[in-house]
């Protein structure tokens, strides 16, 4: 439920074929801020930031890694990925990010599969801590043609009481046109040798194998 201090939300076109209800004080993030926040990934398709700089919302896409994907499959894959990301048991030895040097933790608030404006999404709402940085996160994934759409809201956990209802309202307002076309995701590597299409089970087995190796 919104409080008296909750900012007004208005419909914004964030990409050609995609609209979201968003606080009026959210502005497009500058290229410098994007480079600082997303240093090791390709530039998101759209990124917005709150006027107090405590929250941001982004839209991105990636090429589907397996055939016949749906929201249930995406939920299974990405839930395992999130859990693995914050699993301190996989960090050992002289690794600079080992569990006794870096505090990592997370807690799911809500997750599952839901339909928003006639499109199915896998969604995850959770709090996290990494290197003493505490965040509130709300992420949604959806299959779209040969791509996966990713909508991500995050904020300083200390501002969660303000931004959690806003994040929920924004995510429940996302509207994607069936005609939406996505840019190609170009991998910076030699792709001359065709690779076997991976299934969700292949990816889960790979994650489990990697996790087992680190425990030996």
Legacy VTK file of the C-alpha trace (Angstrom):
# vtk DataFile Version 3.0
C-alpha trace
ASCII
DATASET POLYDATA
POINTS 216 float
0.000 0.000 0.000
1.272 3.455 -0.884
1.893 6.090 1.771
1.207 9.803 1.529
4.871 10.317 0.615
4.881 7.834 -2.264
5.649 9.703 -5.511
3.145 9.742 -8.332
3.724 7.098 -11.005
3.240 7.875 -14.669
3.386 5.752 -17.802
6.800 5.908 -19.458
8.014 4.432 -22.731
11.398 2.945 -21.792
12.055 1.162 -25.099
10.292 0.847 -28.437
7.392 -1.480 -27.558
7.847 -1.416 -23.753
6.093 0.810 -21.199
6.276 0.971 -17.385
4.642 3.036 -14.648
7.462 4.981 -13.033
7.949 7.770 -10.470
8.150 11.134 -12.192
11.475 11.909 -10.505
13.215 8.918 -12.121
15.621 10.101 -14.821
17.664 8.381 -17.520
21.010 7.307 -16.083
24.069 8.924 -17.659
26.574 6.877 -19.664
29.220 7.488 -16.984
26.940 6.178 -14.238
25.990 3.179 -16.387
29.667 2.386 -17.025
30.332 2.577 -13.285
27.370 0.424 -12.265
27.593 -2.122 -15.119
31.366 -2.352 -15.782
31.532 -5.957 -16.961
28.303 -6.375 -18.886
26.927 -5.039 -22.119
25.096 -1.757 -21.818
21.461 -2.231 -20.719
18.744 -1.257 -23.167
17.352 1.265 -20.678
18.393 2.474 -17.205
16.631 4.964 -14.934
17.708 6.343 -11.567
15.795 7.992 -8.724
16.531 11.631 -7.948
18.028 10.641 -4.575
20.273 8.085 -6.413
19.201 5.337 -3.979
17.222 3.309 -6.530
17.507 2.324 -10.157
15.487 0.395 -12.714
16.833 -1.252 -15.852
15.749 -3.275 -18.859
18.122 -5.635 -20.611
18.078 -8.705 -22.809
20.165 -11.751 -23.485
19.984 -14.428 -26.116
18.153 -17.572 -25.021
20.567 -20.385 -24.119
18.089 -23.189 -24.578
15.179 -24.101 -26.835
11.531 -24.051 -25.799
12.059 -21.805 -22.794
9.109 -20.609 -20.718
8.653 -18.750 -17.426
8.737 -21.935 -15.331
12.062 -22.973 -16.852
13.474 -19.483 -16.377
12.395 -19.528 -12.727
14.215 -22.809 -12.138
17.408 -21.630 -13.840
17.637 -18.167 -12.328
16.660 -19.230 -8.818
19.589 -21.662 -8.842
21.836 -18.892 -10.196
20.849 -16.428 -7.454
21.366 -19.033 -4.736
24.773 -19.969 -6.172
25.834 -16.311 -6.364
25.423 -15.868 -2.617
26.573 -19.352 -1.564
29.645 -18.798 0.645
30.444 -22.529 0.686
31.752 -22.192 -2.894
34.460 -19.750 -1.788
37.641 -21.282 -0.339
41.401 -21.142 0.058
43.305 -18.059 -1.047
40.443 -16.688 -3.090
40.229 -12.944 -2.266
36.454 -13.317 -2.112
36.443 -16.270 0.301
33.653 -16.373 2.879
35.832 -15.333 5.837
36.850 -12.135 4.033
33.663 -11.149 2.256
30.235 -11.345 3.806
27.625 -12.657 1.389
23.985 -13.359 2.153
20.505 -13.135 0.685
16.922 -13.847 1.603
13.994 -14.386 -0.733
10.949 -12.262 0.032
8.885 -13.648 -2.791
9.477 -15.579 -6.012
7.530 -17.561 -8.568
5.829 -17.237 -11.949
3.152 -14.671 -12.739
1.394 -13.034 -15.657
1.726 -9.289 -16.175
-0.220 -7.718 -19.042
-0.653 -11.082 -20.808
3.037 -12.038 -20.570
4.474 -14.681 -18.246
7.448 -13.817 -16.037
9.707 -15.572 -13.585
10.182 -13.127 -10.725
12.426 -12.816 -7.670
12.135 -10.319 -4.833
14.932 -10.564 -2.292
17.396 -8.746 -0.078
21.130 -9.274 -0.444
24.448 -8.347 1.117
27.832 -8.424 -0.593
31.000 -6.734 0.675
28.887 -4.933 3.294
26.619 -3.458 0.619
22.982 -4.258 1.430
20.435 -4.165 -1.377
16.750 -4.758 -2.035
16.216 -6.419 -5.426
13.237 -7.201 -7.644
13.991 -8.967 -10.936
11.694 -10.346 -13.649
12.625 -12.577 -16.595
10.483 -13.341 -19.648
11.005 -15.338 -22.819
10.493 -13.227 -25.927
11.088 -14.829 -29.294
14.779 -15.898 -29.220
15.631 -13.618 -26.323
15.137 -13.295 -22.586
13.937 -9.932 -21.298
15.284 -8.825 -17.912
13.700 -6.101 -15.772
15.625 -5.200 -12.636
14.797 -2.838 -9.766
17.304 -2.363 -6.949
17.812 0.066 -4.109
19.753 0.645 -0.922
18.198 -1.684 1.659
17.886 1.250 4.077
15.396 2.809 1.633
13.445 -0.420 1.160
10.390 0.823 3.081
10.048 3.616 0.507
10.937 1.732 -2.664
9.505 -1.768 -2.151
5.902 -0.704 -2.922
7.156 1.362 -5.845
9.105 -1.606 -7.223
6.042 -3.845 -6.982
3.858 -1.277 -8.739
6.419 -0.786 -11.494
6.963 -4.490 -12.112
3.219 -5.176 -12.176
2.784 -2.474 -14.818
5.406 -3.662 -17.338
3.795 -3.972 -20.761
5.653 -5.563 -23.670
4.304 -5.406 -27.196
4.203 -8.755 -29.048
5.847 -6.877 -31.940
8.890 -5.942 -29.842
12.150 -6.679 -31.660
15.441 -6.994 -29.832
18.988 -6.166 -30.977
21.347 -9.087 -31.492
23.452 -10.027 -28.494
27.014 -10.101 -29.831
29.407 -12.357 -27.929
33.061 -11.263 -27.899
34.485 -14.645 -28.826
34.997 -16.968 -31.762
31.629 -18.495 -32.561
32.652 -20.209 -35.804
32.102 -23.679 -34.324
28.416 -24.464 -33.855
27.517 -25.335 -30.296
24.859 -27.736 -29.081
21.735 -25.964 -27.831
21.550 -26.254 -24.056
18.461 -27.334 -22.164
17.496 -26.060 -18.698
18.630 -29.420 -17.278
22.051 -28.993 -18.915
22.520 -25.617 -17.210
21.417 -26.882 -13.800
23.747 -29.894 -14.056
26.630 -27.567 -15.007
25.930 -25.358 -11.963
25.831 -28.411 -9.682
29.117 -29.754 -11.105
30.857 -26.416 -10.571
29.545 -26.248 -7.029
30.749 -29.819 -6.308
34.258 -29.042 -7.637
34.688 -26.055 -5.317
33.835 -28.173 -2.272
36.512 -30.803 -2.973
LINES 1 217
216 0 1 2 3 4 5 6 7 8 9 10 11 12 13 14 15 16 17 18 19 20 21 22 23 24 25 26 27 28 29 30 31 32 33 34 35 36 37 38 39 40 41 42 43 44 45 46 47 48 49 50 51 52 53 54 55 56 57 58 59 60 61 62 63 64 65 66 67 68 69 70 71 72 73 74 75 76 77 78 79 80 81 82 83 84 85 86 87 88 89 90 91 92 93 94 95 96 97 98 99 100 101 102 103 104 105 106 107 108 109 110 111 112 113 114 115 116 117 118 119 120 121 122 123 124 125 126 127 128 129 130 131 132 133 134 135 136 137 138 139 140 141 142 143 144 145 146 147 148 149 150 151 152 153 154 155 156 157 158 159 160 161 162 163 164 165 166 167 168 169 170 171 172 173 174 175 176 177 178 179 180 181 182 183 184 185 186 187 188 189 190 191 192 193 194 195 196 197 198 199 200 201 202 203 204 205 206 207 208 209 210 211 212 213 214 215
